[in-house]
Amino acid sequence: MLARRPVTYPETIMRYSTVAAAIGLSLLSISASLHGQRPDDQIDSRSMKLLAEGRAARAAGNLDGATDLVETAVTVDPRNRAGFILLAEVANARDLPGKAIRLYREALLLEPNDVAALRGQGEALVAKGALAQARVNLQRIRTLCKGGCADATTLQARIAKGPPVTTAQVEKKTPTP
């Protein structure tokens, strides 16, 4: 039989130090990320003021000014979910559905059950022609609403209408002699 040599204290530390360090860093990063997050009602007041100014600029038809103000609001406080939604709405108004999808995704990362963001993202997905993904958003809205919901009805109508027809999609028929 082979004799086992006794395990020394420094050898034990060396064996488990990397595991202990990994676990410690994981716990530290989780606790730091949870501590750093603030609920929606604690969003920086400067960010909310800029958001209100951005909404006013959008209502006045100044999309560039609205974008600048709301981007600043989101920079001041990245937890401003309403800012991401407003930026996405401005992107939709400019016929930039790809950018709108990304901005709605940012809002949904902050609050995955935001029905307005799900509807907006679904509408932008329809504009891009991604009907299957828009139907997934519609199903999530129906699950969250637990009944009749205006956002679900709006998105369902948009899906039924389909993506907008662009000139590249229109097929010209040539008369046959």
N, C-alpha and C positions, 0 to 999 in steps of 0.2 A: 504494500500500500504506500501511496505517496503521503508524505507528511505535509501537512499544511503549515505554512509559517504564520505566525501571529500578525494580524493587521495592526499597524501602528497608527497612532493618532494623526500625524501629518498626512499619511496616506488616505485616511478616511476623509479628512478635510478636502484633499485634492479631488477625491472621487465625487463628492457631493457639492462642491463649491459652485460649479457651473450650473447645476440644477437649481440650487438655492438662489443664485444670482438671477437666473431667468424668472423664477417664480416671484422674487422680490420686485424685479423691474415690471413684470406684468401687473402685479397688484398696485404698484406705484402709478403706473400709467392709467389704469382704470380709475383709481380714486381721484387722480388729478383731472381726468376728463369729466368725471361726474361732478366734481366740485366746480369746474369752470363753466358749466352750462347753467344758463339762467332761464326761467320760464318766460313765456311771452309777455306777461304783465310786468316784467322787470327789464324790458328793453330800454336802452338809453334814451332819455327824453330828447336829446339832440337828433337822434336818428328818427324818432317819431315826428319831430317838427319838420325835418327835411322830407320825410315821406308825405306829410300833409301838403307841403309846398309842391312836391312832385305830382300829387294827384290834381292839384289846382292847375298846374301847367298842362297836364294831359287833358283836363276838361276844357282848357282854353285852346287846345289844338297844337300846343307847342311840344311836340314829341321829343325834340332834341333837348330842350330844357328839362323836361320831365325825366328823361333818361339820365342826364347829368345829376340832377338832384337826388334821384332814387339810388343811383350807383354810389353817391356819397353817403347816403343814409345806410346802405348795406355795408359800406366800408367802416363807418363809425361803429355799427353793431351788426356783426354777421349773423346774429340770431333773429334779425328782423325778417320773418317769413313773409309778411305782407309786402315788403319791399321786393323780394324775389318774384312774388306773384304779379305785382304791378309792372316790373320790368318785363316779365313774360307777356303781359297783355299789350305793352307797347311794342314788343317784338312782333306779336301777332298783327297789330295794326299796321306795321311796316311790311307785312307779308314775309316774315322771317320765321317760319314754323320750326326750323331746326334749332334756332337759338331759343325760341320759346320753350321747346321741349326740355332743353338743358336747364333753363331757369326754373321751370316747374319742378324738375328733378331736384334742384337745390332746395326748393321749398318743401318737397316731400321728404327729403333727408332730415329736415328739422322736425316735421310732423307728418308721419306716413299716412295718417288718417284724415288729412285735410281734403274735404270733399271738393272745395272750389279749385284747389290745385289739381286734383285728379280729373275733374271735368275739363279744366283748361288744357291740361296735358293731352287728354283724349281728343279734344278738338284740334290741337296742333298736330297730333298723330294722324288724324283723318286728313288734314291738309297736306301732309307728306305722303299720304297713300298707305299708311300702316294701319289698316282697318282691324287686323287681328289684335294688335297691341291696344288699340282704342277700345275694343270689346273687353279686354282684360280690365282696363280702367273702369268701364261701365259696370262690370260684375263687382268690382271692389266697392264702387259707389252704392250699388244696390245692397251689398252686404252691410255696409256702414249705415245706410238709411233705415233699413228694416221696414220698408214700406214705400209708399209713393214719395218721390223726391223730385224737386224741380231740376236739380242738377242732372239726375239720371235721365229725366225726360228730355232735357236739352241735348245731352250727349247722344242719346238714342236717336233723336231726330237728325242730328248731324251725321251720325254713322249711316243712317238710312239714305241721306242725301248723297253721301259719298264724297270723294275728294273733288276739288274744283277741276274743271276741264281747262287745260292750258292749250295754247295754239299748237304746241308740238304734239299733242295727243289727238287733235282733230284730224280725221282722215278724209281726204277729198276723194270723192267718187268721180271717175272720169266716165263720160258717156260712151257707150259702146255703139259703133256704127251699124 
